[in-house]
Amino acid sequence: MADEARSFQVLKVLQARLQQISVANGYRTDAGADVRVEEAKEPATAPRITPYSGSRVYPDRAGSKAEREFTLIVEARIPASLDALQETVTAIDEDIEQALDQ
């Protein structure tokens, strides 16, 4: 098999970073328990995060030909009760932001 595509390597690094999301690590949720780089067909019965690579563009003001912008899409599937839906969605969103900011 040929070398892995660079964008897939980036997804795997992001997967490892997102897997750190747990209450024990100072986050609000344990959503890092199920982080996949391939889409799952079955419904989520627990929080699940899937990063996807979006587009790649070569910026006009790039410092070199190797520089590019990479769009990342992070999908979080979270089963939640309607009485705590917004709280749950906000918590996982902030957990993802916190994990990616590090």
C-alpha positions as CSV (number, residue, x, y, z in Angstrom):
1,M,0.0,0.0,0.0
2,A,1.2,3.5,-0.8
3,D,2.0,6.0,2.0
4,E,-1.0,7.4,3.8
5,A,-2.3,10.7,2.5
6,R,-1.1,13.7,4.6
7,S,-4.7,14.7,5.2
8,F,-5.5,11.3,6.7
9,Q,-2.4,11.5,8.9
10,V,-3.7,14.8,10.2
11,L,-7.1,13.1,10.9
12,K,-5.3,10.4,12.9
13,V,-3.4,13.1,15.0
14,L,-6.7,14.9,15.6
15,Q,-8.3,11.6,16.6
16,A,-5.6,11.0,19.2
17,R,-6.0,14.6,20.5
18,L,-9.9,14.2,20.7
19,Q,-9.5,10.8,22.5
20,Q,-8.1,12.8,25.5
21,I,-11.6,14.2,26.2
22,S,-12.7,12.7,29.5
23,V,-13.9,14.0,32.8
24,A,-10.7,12.5,34.4
25,N,-8.6,14.8,32.1
26,G,-10.5,17.9,33.2
27,Y,-13.1,18.0,30.4
28,R,-16.9,18.2,30.9
29,T,-17.7,14.9,29.1
30,D,-16.3,11.5,28.3
31,A,-16.9,12.0,24.6
32,G,-13.3,11.0,23.8
33,A,-14.1,7.3,24.5
34,D,-15.4,6.9,20.9
35,V,-13.5,8.9,18.3
36,R,-13.5,7.5,14.8
37,V,-11.8,8.5,11.5
38,E,-14.3,6.5,9.5
39,E,-18.1,7.2,9.5
40,A,-20.1,4.8,11.6
41,K,-23.4,3.6,10.2
42,E,-25.0,2.6,13.4
43,P,-26.8,5.1,15.6
44,A,-24.8,6.6,18.5
45,T,-25.8,5.1,21.9
46,A,-23.0,7.1,23.6
47,P,-21.2,10.3,22.5
48,R,-19.2,9.8,19.3
49,I,-16.8,12.2,17.5
50,T,-15.8,11.9,13.9
51,P,-13.3,14.3,12.3
52,Y,-13.5,14.7,8.5
53,S,-11.1,16.4,6.1
54,G,-12.7,19.1,4.1
55,S,-11.2,21.2,1.4
56,R,-7.5,22.1,0.9
57,V,-6.6,25.4,-0.7
58,Y,-3.4,27.1,-1.5
59,P,-3.6,30.6,0.1
60,D,-2.7,33.7,-2.1
61,R,-0.3,34.9,0.6
62,A,1.4,31.6,1.2
63,G,5.0,31.8,2.4
64,S,5.9,28.8,0.3
65,K,4.4,26.4,-2.3
66,A,4.0,23.8,0.5
67,E,1.7,26.0,2.6
68,R,-2.0,25.2,2.4
69,E,-5.1,25.8,4.4
70,F,-7.0,22.7,5.5
71,T,-10.7,22.7,6.4
72,L,-11.6,20.3,9.2
73,I,-15.1,19.2,10.0
74,V,-15.7,17.6,13.4
75,E,-19.0,15.8,13.8
76,A,-20.3,15.0,17.3
77,R,-23.2,12.6,17.8
78,I,-24.6,12.8,21.2
79,P,-27.6,11.0,22.5
80,A,-29.3,13.3,25.0
81,S,-32.6,13.8,26.7
82,L,-34.6,16.8,25.7
83,D,-34.5,18.3,29.1
84,A,-30.7,18.6,29.0
85,L,-30.1,18.8,25.3
86,Q,-28.6,22.3,25.1
87,E,-26.4,21.7,28.1
88,T,-25.1,18.5,26.6
89,V,-24.5,20.0,23.2
90,T,-22.7,23.0,24.7
91,A,-20.5,20.8,26.9
92,I,-19.3,18.6,24.0
93,D,-18.7,21.6,21.8
94,E,-16.6,23.3,24.4
95,D,-14.7,20.0,25.0
96,I,-13.8,19.8,21.3
97,E,-12.7,23.4,21.2
98,Q,-10.6,22.9,24.4
99,A,-9.0,19.7,23.0
100,L,-8.1,21.4,19.7
101,D,-6.8,24.5,21.3
102,Q,-4.1,22.6,23.1
